[in-house]
Amino acid sequence: MPRTFDAIIVGAGQAGPALAGRLTGLGKTVAIIERHLVGGTCVNTGCKPTKTLVASAYAARLAQRGAEYGVGTGPLSIDMPVVAARAQKVIMDSRKGNEDWLGSMPGLTLIRGHARFTGPRQIEVNGETLEAPQVFINVGGRARIPDFPGIDEVDYLTNSTIIPLQAVPGHLVVVGGSYIGLEFAQMYRRFGAKVTVVEMGPRLVGREDEDVSAEIQAFLEAEGVEVRTGACCITLGKHPQGVQVGVDCTEGAPEVVGTHVLLAVGRVPNTDDLGLDKAGVAMDEHGYIVVDDHLKTTADGVWAMGDCNGKGAFTHTAWNDYEIVAANLLDGEERKVSDRIPGYALYVDPPLGRVGMTEAQARRSGRPLLVSKRMMTRVGRAVEKGETWGFMKMVADAETKKILGAAILGTGGDEAIHGILDMMNADASIGTLQWAVPIHPTVSELIPTIVGDLKPAD
Ligand SMILES: Cc1cc2nc3c(=O)[nH]c(=O)nc-3n(C[C@H](O)[C@H](O)[C@H](O)COP(=O)(O)OP(=O)(O)OC[C@H]3O[C@@H](n4cnc5c(N)ncnc54)[C@H](O)[C@@H]3O)c2cc1C
């Protein structure tokens, strides 16, 4: 006889535990199944440890620049075991917090093991069959391992294995010049490694506007990160110094030799070994679970939340998926994924805060546009902090006067972008800010100014 619950949640990442809290709060019995670490990617190998490491790298950078501020810091040294221990503490505290939270939910059963569907709303784990009228999939994703020639011959790092490193690599080759790769590239350069970023596309972070890519490349190069773009046929091979990465770029040497190589070429959803076919849950050609605007899958009584549905790739989008499912199922509200205004940050230093469309996307939409851009050299707060790389940019619809998107690439950009994100969520027109009195000196105080500077796009 299968063990029955009111609901089964597969994966204890960012959406599952929160939903478990709501369901058990209503007196329902819930099984949550986790095959590895409670907290999932964000807690154990993603946001939390990487941002902790980024903070150490920032401290190193400030120490390197100490003399510019009139501060003598002596010879710089990096104690990697301490750096790694700091990240490990953040991981462990957060994981334990999540485990304690789950443990406090009455009616919740946490089952450790790999879950697989064996039929509609029927799941097998550790040889036992579970059933529930409602199943929520929250299985997340993992680093994509590309089939580069020679990949089986070399030891490579991923976001999971690089986090506990106890020593700074001599020369780290980062394959993938996008969000994850660039955070590690700058961080390890600041820890003292020689770093080369190898990117297949013609520019870094190719989904962003060209001026954003160019500025990020410029400040990375200014710190000594080497960037090789247009690396079309990447190969890997053993080398006496470690690893040889064939880059076949249009310019420069055809190979880069490093001591370590990090693969940061995207993510794949953890849906390949989930028995989705047995449950009638459809996937797209990339393995993402097909969901509607309410996150329902193609099978009755089955929902998919977080990275595995391909609708978002962030902790806040996974969390918002939980909110959407809970609102629709438990609160009698109607909330949709398509109402979500996309916002995110790239935690290079200075960070990139982003919301809505890029300028290129807005131009492609064909509507009449207003655009404005201000360099961080003209933002008082950035000048005072001695952190003047970057710019802030906004694009608005010339007819509706609504903001379409913005980028703040500059000191505090990850925080300041929320001034614009909140305006977009409030569906406010650009004139709304006219009488706001922002705090001086901040990066955010320039938001009304860039609104005032909006001009018709050429
Ligand atoms: C290096 C890195 C840095 C990042 N930085 C940020 C950031 O700064 N900000 C941000 O918003 N996002 C960041 N992200 C993305 C963020 O981590 C993810 O978007 C988020 O964790 C997705 O949450 P999730 O709940 O969908 O899945 P996950 O957190 O991946 O959780 C899924 C869980 O399901 C479990 N599981 C999978 N399959 C099964 C199965 N068959 N049976 C049982 N359990 C299973 C897994 O073990 C895992 O614990 C980063 C990601 C990486 C890799």
The ligand as an SDF file (V2000), in Angstrom:
LIG
                    3D

 53 58  0  0  0  0  0  0  0  0999 V2000
   27.0600   29.9930   -8.5040 C   0  0  0  0  0  0  0  0  0  0  0  0
   25.6320   30.4460   -8.4290 C   0  0  0  0  0  0  0  0  0  0  0  0
   25.3370   31.6820   -7.9210 C   0  0  0  0  0  0  0  0  0  0  0  0
   24.0150   32.1110   -7.8440 C   0  0  0  0  0  0  0  0  0  0  0  0
   23.7590   33.3540   -7.3490 N   0  0  0  0  0  0  0  0  0  0  0  0
   22.4750   33.8000   -7.2890 C   0  0  0  0  0  0  0  0  0  0  0  0
   22.1820   35.0750   -6.7520 C   0  0  0  0  0  0  0  0  0  0  0  0
   23.0610   35.8040   -6.3400 O   0  0  0  0  0  0  0  0  0  0  0  0
   20.8850   35.4570   -6.7050 N   0  0  0  0  0  0  0  0  0  0  0  0
   19.8670   34.6500   -7.1450 C   0  0  0  0  0  0  0  0  0  0  0  0
   18.6980   35.0540   -7.0750 O   0  0  0  0  0  0  0  0  0  0  0  0
   20.1240   33.4390   -7.6660 N   0  0  0  0  0  0  0  0  0  0  0  0
   21.4050   32.9920   -7.7370 C   0  0  0  0  0  0  0  0  0  0  0  0
   21.6590   31.7430   -8.2350 N   0  0  0  0  0  0  0  0  0  0  0  0
   20.5390   30.9220   -8.7080 C   0  0  0  0  0  0  0  0  0  0  0  0
   19.8040   30.2790   -7.5250 C   0  0  0  0  0  0  0  0  0  0  0  0
   20.7080   29.5280   -6.7510 O   0  0  0  0  0  0  0  0  0  0  0  0
   18.7130   29.3590   -8.0600 C   0  0  0  0  0  0  0  0  0  0  0  0
   17.9110   30.0890   -8.9630 O   0  0  0  0  0  0  0  0  0  0  0  0
   17.8140   28.8490   -6.9480 C   0  0  0  0  0  0  0  0  0  0  0  0
   18.5550   28.0990   -6.0130 O   0  0  0  0  0  0  0  0  0  0  0  0
   16.7090   27.9800   -7.5510 C   0  0  0  0  0  0  0  0  0  0  0  0
   15.9520   27.4340   -6.5260 O   0  0  0  0  0  0  0  0  0  0  0  0
   15.0870   26.1280   -6.7820 P   0  0  0  0  0  0  0  0  0  0  0  0
   14.2320   25.9910   -5.5680 O   0  0  0  0  0  0  0  0  0  0  0  0
   14.4160   26.1900   -8.0780 O   0  0  0  0  0  0  0  0  0  0  0  0
   16.1270   24.9210   -6.8930 O   0  0  0  0  0  0  0  0  0  0  0  0
   17.3400   24.4620   -5.9880 P   0  0  0  0  0  0  0  0  0  0  0  0
   17.7240   25.4960   -5.0190 O   0  0  0  0  0  0  0  0  0  0  0  0
   18.3860   23.9670   -6.9130 O   0  0  0  0  0  0  0  0  0  0  0  0
   16.7380   23.2340   -5.1550 O   0  0  0  0  0  0  0  0  0  0  0  0
   16.3520   22.0420   -5.7640 C   0  0  0  0  0  0  0  0  0  0  0  0
   16.5030   20.9110   -4.7630 C   0  0  0  0  0  0  0  0  0  0  0  0
   15.9060   19.7330   -5.3090 O   0  0  0  0  0  0  0  0  0  0  0  0
   16.7020   18.6090   -4.9630 C   0  0  0  0  0  0  0  0  0  0  0  0
   16.3970   17.5390   -5.9330 N   0  0  0  0  0  0  0  0  0  0  0  0
   16.6380   17.5460   -7.2580 C   0  0  0  0  0  0  0  0  0  0  0  0
   16.1710   16.4280   -7.8280 N   0  0  0  0  0  0  0  0  0  0  0  0
   15.6180   15.6840   -6.8440 C   0  0  0  0  0  0  0  0  0  0  0  0
   14.9800   14.4310   -6.8010 C   0  0  0  0  0  0  0  0  0  0  0  0
   14.7620   13.7130   -7.9020 N   0  0  0  0  0  0  0  0  0  0  0  0
   14.5680   13.9510   -5.6010 N   0  0  0  0  0  0  0  0  0  0  0  0
   14.7470   14.6770   -4.4600 C   0  0  0  0  0  0  0  0  0  0  0  0
   15.3420   15.8770   -4.4400 N   0  0  0  0  0  0  0  0  0  0  0  0
   15.7670   16.3930   -5.6200 C   0  0  0  0  0  0  0  0  0  0  0  0
   18.1200   19.1440   -5.0570 C   0  0  0  0  0  0  0  0  0  0  0  0
   19.0140   18.3510   -4.3330 O   0  0  0  0  0  0  0  0  0  0  0  0
   17.9480   20.5420   -4.4920 C   0  0  0  0  0  0  0  0  0  0  0  0
   18.1900   20.5700   -3.0960 O   0  0  0  0  0  0  0  0  0  0  0  0
   22.9680   31.2760   -8.2980 C   0  0  0  0  0  0  0  0  0  0  0  0
   23.2560   30.0090   -8.8070 C   0  0  0  0  0  0  0  0  0  0  0  0
   24.5700   29.5920   -8.8620 C   0  0  0  0  0  0  0  0  0  0  0  0
   24.8630   28.2250   -9.4140 C   0  0  0  0  0  0  0  0  0  0  0  0
  1  2  1  0
  2  3  1  0
  2 52  2  0
  3  4  2  0
  4  5  1  0
  4 50  1  0
  5  6  2  0
  6  7  1  0
  6 13  1  0
  7  8  2  0
  7  9  1  0
  9 10  1  0
 10 11  2  0
 10 12  1  0
 12 13  2  0
 13 14  1  0
 14 15  1  0
 14 50  1  0
 15 16  1  0
 16 17  1  0
 16 18  1  0
 18 19  1  0
 18 20  1  0
 20 21  1  0
 20 22  1  0
 22 23  1  0
 23 24  1  0
 24 25  2  0
 24 26  1  0
 24 27  1  0
 27 28  1  0
 28 29  2  0
 28 30  1  0
 28 31  1  0
 31 32  1  0
 32 33  1  0
 33 34  1  0
 33 48  1  0
 34 35  1  0
 35 36  1  0
 35 46  1  0
 36 37  1  0
 36 45  1  0
 37 38  2  0
 38 39  1  0
 39 40  1  0
 39 45  2  0
 40 41  1  0
 40 42  2  0
 42 43  1  0
 43 44  2  0
 44 45  1  0
 46 47  1  0
 46 48  1  0
 48 49  1  0
 50 51  2  0
 51 52  1  0
 52 53  1  0
M  END
$$$$
